[in-house]
Every structure is written in structure tokens, then in C-alpha cells.
Amino acid sequence: MSQYISLLGFLSIATMEQSSIVTALSISVLFFLVLLVLGWRKSYLLRKESDKLNESFTIDKEKEEHTYRDFTESHMYDNN
């Protein structure tokens, strides 16, 4: 009988340890999940900003190409 009671005590201690391990692992998983979601969000925002900057750069590039003039006929090149 005393062996049965000591066995029950051991199982309750083992269960407590397992419970605390599961709790610690759950907290760790939640922490890294939050970091992962924040990283995805930051990546999305940076990609969105990059696309916007690329679009404005191509618009500026197109305007620059249309307004280009050849300045080799100036006095610095001595093309008289």
C-alpha cells in the first residue's frame, strides 16, 4: 500500500514537471510566433515602400528621358 502511495506521489510530481515544461514551451512558441508575425509585417511594409519608390523612380526616369538635350555643342567642347 505504501508503495502505491509513493508511486502516486511520484506520478503527481512527474505530471507537475511535465505541465511546467509544456507551459514553458507554449510561452516560447508564442513569443517566436509573435516575432515571426512582426517580421512578416515589416517585410510587407518594406516591399510596399520599395515598390512605391521604384514606381516614382521610373516616372522620374521617363520624364528625364523626354527632356534630355544634347549639350555637346556648347563652348566647352570647341565644336566651331
Backbone hydrogen bonds, N-H to C=O, Kabsch-Sander energy under -0.5 kcal/mol:
donor,donor_aa,acceptor,acceptor_aa,energy
5,I,1,M,-2.0
6,S,2,S,-2.3
7,L,3,Q,-2.3
8,L,4,Y,-2.1
9,G,5,I,-2.2
10,F,6,S,-2.2
11,L,7,L,-2.4
12,S,8,L,-2.1
13,I,9,G,-1.9
14,A,10,F,-2.7
15,T,11,L,-2.4
16,M,12,S,-1.9
17,E,13,I,-2.3
18,Q,14,A,-2.5
19,S,15,T,-2.5
20,S,16,M,-2.2
21,I,17,E,-2.2
22,V,18,Q,-2.5
23,T,19,S,-2.3
24,A,20,S,-2.4
25,L,21,I,-2.6
26,S,22,V,-2.4
27,I,23,T,-2.3
28,S,24,A,-2.1
29,V,25,L,-2.7
30,L,26,S,-2.5
31,F,27,I,-2.3
32,F,28,S,-2.4
33,L,29,V,-2.1
34,V,30,L,-2.3
35,L,31,F,-2.0
36,L,32,F,-2.2
37,V,33,L,-2.4
38,L,34,V,-2.5
39,G,35,L,-2.2
40,W,36,L,-2.4
41,R,37,V,-2.3
42,K,38,L,-2.4
43,S,39,G,-2.6
44,Y,40,W,-2.4
45,L,41,R,-2.5
46,L,42,K,-2.5
47,R,43,S,-2.4
48,K,44,Y,-2.4
49,E,45,L,-2.3
50,S,46,L,-2.5
51,D,47,R,-2.4
52,K,48,K,-2.0
53,L,49,E,-2.4
54,N,50,S,-2.6
55,E,51,D,-2.3
56,S,52,K,-2.2
57,F,53,L,-2.2
58,T,54,N,-2.3
59,I,55,E,-1.9
60,D,56,S,-2.3
61,K,57,F,-2.4
62,E,58,T,-2.3
63,K,59,I,-2.1
64,E,60,D,-2.3
65,E,61,K,-2.2
66,H,62,E,-1.7
67,T,63,K,-1.4
68,Y,65,E,-0.7
71,F,69,R,-0.6
74,S,71,F,-1.2
77,Y,74,S,-1.2
79,N,74,S,-0.6
